[in-house]
Amino acid sequence: MKIITLLALLIAVGCVLATGCVAQPKKDPGNVTVSPTTTFTPFVNNTPGPGLNATLNVTNSTNVTAKLKGPLRVSIGSYSVDNPLPVKIDNQTVGGVMAGVPFDFMVTEGNHSVTVCVGIICPEKSVNIVFAKNSYLDFEDILKQQAEFSKPTVRILKSFKNGNGVSVDVEFINPTQKDLAISVDIGSGYTYIDSRTNVRMGESVRSKATEYVEAGRRVTRTVDLNFVYGSSYSYDEPTISGITYQ
């Protein structure tokens, strides 16, 4: 009997507890006012990150970057010179070049003007330099056209019989950057028949000529070579020797 009573009591208490859990009323969210609460202070980063500073000196950053360069070779082929000819890149002398000895130089990328000077004569060529790409300029042909001679010289243009002698047209050439007095010896061998003996004789004649020639100019002069008195002249082509200048 006591056991039955105890079981009935336990069952009743369990029902009461179960009913309380199921029937617990829910709060109406519409009737609740929620006040926002700040739980942290936002972090403000005043230190600019890389590349974000508008006042960054970009110019200085660019200037410290080395410009790329490419190799350039300048040659004059077989154009004969006694001394190296100056090589200029963008009007700045950077070295010298001789026949069979080209000039090699590293040049910044881009378009450049290159000149090789013989006295005051400076033929010019253009070149586009590209990083790590070989570039080559040959000045042989243009030098032979514009600066046929690399040093002061004299040459015979023509000769012709003139009475008892021969006349020689001589050209004095000064390719240098200063005015010069150029001197030369001109001579010729000849034969003739002596009027007293009627025997053919051999002889030679020489003459010295001097001309003042301005820098980069040429002067032509006629030089007369006079033979001794006789007849039936026959002469060798005149030659020049002993060229000097100062």
C-alpha positions as CSV (number, residue, x, y, z in Angstrom):
1,M,0.0,0.0,0.0
2,K,2.8,2.4,0.8
3,I,4.6,1.5,-2.4
4,I,1.6,2.3,-4.5
5,T,1.1,5.6,-2.7
6,L,4.8,6.5,-3.3
7,L,4.6,5.7,-7.0
8,A,1.5,7.9,-7.4
9,L,3.2,10.8,-5.7
10,L,6.3,10.5,-8.0
11,I,4.0,10.3,-11.1
12,A,2.1,13.5,-10.0
13,V,5.3,15.5,-9.4
14,G,6.8,14.4,-12.8
15,C,3.6,15.6,-14.6
16,V,3.7,19.0,-12.8
17,L,7.4,19.5,-13.8
18,A,6.8,18.4,-17.4
19,T,3.8,20.7,-17.7
20,G,5.8,23.7,-16.4
21,C,8.5,23.2,-19.0
22,V,6.1,22.9,-21.9
23,A,3.8,25.7,-20.9
24,Q,6.5,28.3,-20.1
25,P,5.4,31.5,-21.9
26,K,7.7,33.1,-24.6
27,K,8.5,36.8,-24.5
28,D,7.2,39.0,-27.3
29,P,10.2,40.5,-29.1
30,G,8.0,43.4,-30.3
31,N,7.6,44.6,-26.7
32,V,11.3,44.6,-25.9
33,T,13.5,47.7,-26.4
34,V,17.1,46.9,-27.1
35,S,19.7,49.5,-26.4
36,P,22.9,49.2,-28.5
37,T,26.0,48.9,-26.4
38,T,29.4,49.8,-27.7
39,T,31.7,47.0,-26.8
40,F,35.0,48.3,-28.5
41,T,36.6,51.4,-29.9
42,P,37.3,51.1,-33.7
43,F,41.1,51.0,-34.5
44,V,42.2,53.8,-36.8
45,N,45.5,53.2,-38.6
46,N,47.2,56.5,-39.3
47,T,50.3,54.9,-40.7
48,P,50.1,54.7,-44.5
49,G,50.9,51.4,-46.1
50,P,53.3,51.0,-49.0
51,G,52.2,53.0,-52.1
52,L,49.3,54.7,-50.3
53,N,50.9,58.0,-49.5
54,A,49.9,60.5,-52.1
55,T,52.8,62.7,-51.1
56,L,55.4,60.1,-51.8
57,N,58.3,61.5,-53.8
58,V,58.0,59.4,-57.0
59,T,60.6,61.4,-58.8
60,N,63.4,60.5,-56.4
61,S,62.4,56.8,-56.6
62,T,62.6,57.0,-60.4
63,N,66.0,58.7,-60.5
64,V,67.7,56.1,-58.5
65,T,66.7,53.4,-61.0
66,A,69.6,52.9,-63.4
67,K,68.7,53.3,-67.1
68,L,69.0,50.2,-69.3
69,K,71.9,50.1,-71.8
70,G,72.8,48.3,-75.0
71,P,76.1,47.6,-76.7
72,L,77.1,49.7,-79.7
73,R,80.1,49.0,-82.1
74,V,81.4,51.8,-84.4
75,S,83.8,50.9,-87.3
76,I,85.5,52.8,-90.1
77,G,86.4,49.7,-92.1
78,S,89.6,50.2,-94.1
79,Y,89.5,54.0,-94.0
80,S,93.2,54.7,-93.3
81,V,94.2,57.2,-90.5
82,D,97.4,57.9,-88.6
83,N,95.6,58.6,-85.4
84,P,92.2,57.5,-83.9
85,L,89.2,59.4,-85.1
86,P,87.0,60.9,-82.4
87,V,83.6,59.2,-81.9
88,K,80.8,61.4,-80.6
89,I,77.4,60.2,-79.3
90,D,74.9,63.0,-79.0
91,N,77.7,65.6,-79.5
92,Q,79.7,64.1,-76.6
93,T,83.1,62.6,-77.4
94,V,83.2,59.0,-76.0
95,G,86.3,57.5,-77.6
96,G,88.3,56.9,-80.8
97,V,88.3,54.5,-83.7
98,M,90.9,53.3,-86.3
99,A,90.9,51.1,-89.3
100,G,90.6,47.5,-88.1
101,V,90.1,48.6,-84.5
102,P,86.4,49.3,-83.9
103,F,85.1,51.2,-80.9
104,D,82.7,49.4,-78.5
105,F,80.6,51.3,-76.0
106,M,77.5,50.8,-73.8
107,V,74.8,53.4,-74.6
108,T,71.5,54.0,-72.8
109,E,68.3,52.8,-74.6
110,G,66.7,55.1,-77.1
111,N,67.5,57.0,-80.3
112,H,71.0,58.6,-80.5
113,S,73.1,60.4,-83.1
114,V,76.6,59.2,-83.7
115,T,79.4,61.0,-85.5
116,V,83.0,60.1,-86.5
117,C,85.1,63.2,-87.2
118,V,87.9,63.8,-89.6
119,G,89.0,67.4,-88.8
120,I,85.9,69.5,-89.2
121,I,84.1,66.9,-91.3
122,C,81.8,64.9,-89.0
123,P,79.5,62.5,-90.9
124,E,76.5,61.5,-88.8
125,K,74.4,58.4,-88.4
126,S,71.4,57.6,-86.2
127,V,70.9,54.5,-84.1
128,N,68.2,53.1,-81.9
129,I,69.7,51.3,-78.8
130,V,67.8,48.4,-77.3
131,F,68.8,46.7,-74.0
132,A,70.9,43.6,-74.5
133,K,70.7,44.0,-78.3
134,N,73.9,44.5,-80.4
135,S,74.0,47.6,-82.6
136,Y,76.6,48.3,-85.3
137,L,77.5,51.4,-87.4
138,D,80.0,51.4,-90.2
139,F,81.3,54.8,-91.3
140,E,83.7,53.6,-94.0
141,D,81.7,54.5,-97.1
142,I,80.5,57.9,-95.9
143,L,84.0,58.9,-94.7
144,K,85.4,58.1,-98.1
145,Q,82.7,60.2,-99.7
146,Q,82.8,63.2,-97.4
147,A,86.3,63.1,-96.1
148,E,88.4,61.4,-98.8
149,F,91.6,62.3,-97.0
150,S,92.2,62.1,-93.3
151,K,95.3,64.3,-93.2
152,P,96.8,67.3,-95.2
153,T,97.8,66.2,-98.6
154,V,98.5,67.3,-102.2
155,R,97.5,65.5,-105.3
156,I,98.0,66.1,-109.1
157,L,94.7,66.6,-110.9
158,K,96.2,66.7,-114.5
159,S,99.3,67.7,-116.5
160,F,99.7,69.0,-120.0
161,K,102.5,70.1,-122.4
162,N,103.0,73.8,-122.3
163,G,105.7,75.2,-124.6
164,N,109.1,74.1,-123.5
165,G,107.8,72.5,-120.4
166,V,104.8,70.9,-118.7
167,S,102.1,72.5,-116.5
168,V,100.7,70.6,-113.5
169,D,97.3,71.3,-111.8
170,V,97.9,70.6,-108.1
171,E,95.2,70.3,-105.4
172,F,96.2,71.2,-101.8
173,I,93.8,69.6,-99.3
174,N,93.5,70.6,-95.6
175,P,90.9,68.4,-93.7
176,T,92.1,69.5,-90.3
177,Q,90.5,72.0,-87.9
178,K,93.2,74.7,-88.4
179,D,94.6,76.8,-91.2
180,L,97.8,75.4,-92.7
181,A,100.6,76.3,-95.1
182,I,101.2,73.1,-97.2
183,S,104.3,72.7,-99.3
184,V,105.2,70.0,-101.8
185,D,107.9,69.1,-104.3
186,I,106.8,68.4,-107.9
187,G,109.1,66.8,-110.5
188,S,109.2,65.2,-113.8
189,G,111.8,63.4,-115.9
190,Y,112.1,64.1,-119.6
191,T,114.2,63.7,-122.8
192,Y,114.9,66.1,-125.6
193,I,117.2,66.5,-128.7
194,D,120.0,68.9,-128.1
195,S,120.0,71.5,-130.8
196,R,123.8,71.6,-131.0
197,T,124.6,67.9,-131.1
198,N,121.2,66.5,-132.4
199,V,121.6,63.9,-129.7
200,R,118.7,62.9,-127.4
201,M,119.5,63.8,-123.9
202,G,117.9,62.9,-120.6
203,E,117.1,65.4,-117.8
204,S,114.8,66.1,-114.9
205,V,113.1,69.2,-113.5
206,R,111.7,69.9,-110.0
207,S,109.8,72.8,-108.5
208,K,108.6,73.5,-104.9
209,A,105.1,74.9,-104.4
210,T,103.4,76.2,-101.2
211,E,99.8,77.2,-100.6
212,Y,98.0,78.6,-97.5
213,V,94.8,76.5,-97.1
214,E,92.1,77.3,-94.6
215,A,90.7,74.6,-92.3
216,G,88.5,72.1,-94.1
217,R,89.2,73.7,-97.5
218,R,90.9,72.8,-100.8
219,V,93.0,75.0,-103.1
220,T,94.0,74.2,-106.7
221,R,97.1,75.8,-108.2
222,T,98.9,75.4,-111.5
223,V,102.7,74.7,-111.3
224,D,104.9,75.1,-114.4
225,L,107.9,72.8,-114.9
226,N,110.2,74.3,-117.5
227,F,112.6,72.1,-119.6
228,V,116.0,73.1,-121.0
229,Y,116.2,74.4,-124.5
230,G,115.8,71.7,-127.1
231,S,113.3,69.9,-129.3
232,S,111.2,66.7,-129.6
233,Y,110.4,66.6,-125.9
234,S,109.1,63.5,-124.2
235,Y,108.3,63.6,-120.5
236,D,107.2,61.3,-117.7
237,E,104.0,62.0,-115.8
238,P,104.9,64.5,-113.0
239,T,105.0,63.2,-109.4
240,I,104.8,64.8,-106.0
241,S,107.0,64.2,-102.9
242,G,108.1,65.8,-99.7
243,I,104.7,67.0,-98.5
244,T,105.0,69.2,-95.4
245,Y,102.6,71.5,-93.5
246,Q,102.6,73.8,-90.6
